[in-house]
Amino acid sequence: MAASLIHLVRHGEVHNPEGVLYGRIPGFHLSELGVAMATAAAHHLVGRPVTALFSSPLQRAQESAAPWADTFNRDITTEDRLIEPHNKFEGGALEFGPSLLLHPRTWPWIYDPFRPSWGEPFAEVAARMIDAMDAAWDATDGEAVMVSHQMPIVMAQRAVAGKRLWHDPRGRRCSLSSVTTFARIDDPAPGAPRYREVDYQEPAAALLVRAVDKGAV
């Protein structure tokens, strides 16, 4: 078996009234708006041959995968490699960006933004995402949906495009419940990416203006 396309889907809005940088912290579920976003994403691919559904183990991703399971009558396969990266800022409410320089306690964490020094290395995130995509590709006859998180999806986007992995998080192109679609490259050159991005859609775009929590760490 081999898939025809892989769709990386970001989760919907999380209920997070305190503005916590939640990362892998358990107990953060979708808001009502987030459920509507996830449903819009699933409905976006109605009519497509979605035959496999994978999700990060985190609650917000599992809940975002549920509308896909209902829409396409598929079981959710939990895929640990789709999880949010670990991050030293988890549990706080600091805005990620240059303003961190105003908080001396964070300085030991941000000395190397190219790795990055505050969490799981970009290269490791990209590698596990590509490995998860490979496994899904080989196990799927049709199109596979993989529900994940902003940073892992961006790592896959950038790795496939041959871009450097370090970047400014504020410029990420991966909105809530967005769908980034990849196709496999037959016989790539040695060391070249095995996938190419073929589409990017924001099915929940009309709902984003109402979002309070942006979900990014």
C-alpha positions, 0 to 999 in steps of 0.5 A: 500500500501507498498513500496518494496524499498526506494532509497535516492538520493543525488542531482548533482553538483551545479553551485557555482563558488564562493565556497559559503556554500549555505545550504538553500540559494535559487538560487543555481541551478545545473551546466551542469555537475550536470544535467548529474550526475542527469540524470546518476542516473535516468538512473541507475534504468531504468527497476525498478518499480519506482512508486513514486518520492519525493524531497527536496524543494530546487532548486538543489534537484528539478532539480535533481529530474527532470530526474527521473520524465522524465525517469519514467513518475512520478510527483515530490512530494515536501517533506519538511522533505528532506531539507538540515539542517539549518546551521550558516555557510551558505553564507560563504566560510570557509572550514569546518574542523579543520581550523575553529579554526583559525577563532575566530568568529566561536568559539561560533558556534563549541563548541559542535560538537556532537550536532552539535552547528552550526546547526540543531541537528543530531538527529532531522535530522535523525528523520525527514528523517526516518519519511519521509521514513515512509510516502513514504513507506506507500504511495508507491506501488513499489519503491520510489525515494527520492532526498535529500542532503548529510547530511540528507542522511548520517543521515539516513544511520547512524541511520539505521546502529545503528551508532552514529550520530556525525561524521567527515563530510570529511568521509561521504559516499554520493557522488554527485548523489549517490543512497542509497537503503533501505528495511523495516524490518518486526517486528523489535525489540523494539527500533531497526531500522525499515530499513536496507541499502541494496545497495549503488551505485555511478552512476555518478562516472565517472563524479565526477573527473570533479566536482568543487563544492562538494555540502557539508556544 
